[in-house]
């Protein structure tokens, strides 16, 4: 897969060209299977924040929603291992993405569907079990409401993007 990606890049085909996204997805699943969590997270960040926005033709909202779910898994797993340079953003990112995922799931399935109810229950249980300080929890819930919280989140996220070898993005790209 990686060789095919390199060949496409040598041919000056960008991330937006089919089947680049699908190749990166396969690579991501391989890294996850091999438990190479750091590279899996870097790949998932690239797919979700960089590649999904560039696709021609645009990917469906449900495909982007599925990628949000995969990124939530990658963040959750990396959050359990040693991630000292990233620890301050991981809980915020996890719950921010999980909220975005729930919002999308509600939009596409409805509140009364079992899949939405189960995901929401899992999210709420996670909030109560998570060893976050009240300040961090408040910050994670304020990301979409407060300009200051969005700016702080974008700053932390751009440090994560830099770690992943990806370009800095705007507040709007993260929210």
Secondary structure as UniProt FT lines:
FT   HELIX           2..10
FT   TURN            11..12
FT   TURN            15..16
FT   TURN            18..19
FT   HELIX           20..33
FT   TURN            34..35
FT   HELIX           37..45
FT   HELIX           46..51
FT   HELIX           52..54
FT   HELIX           61..80
FT   TURN            84..86
FT   HELIX           87..109
FT   TURN            111..112
FT   HELIX           114..129
FT   HELIX           134..142
FT   TURN            143..145
FT   HELIX           147..163
FT   TURN            164..165
FT   HELIX           171..174
//
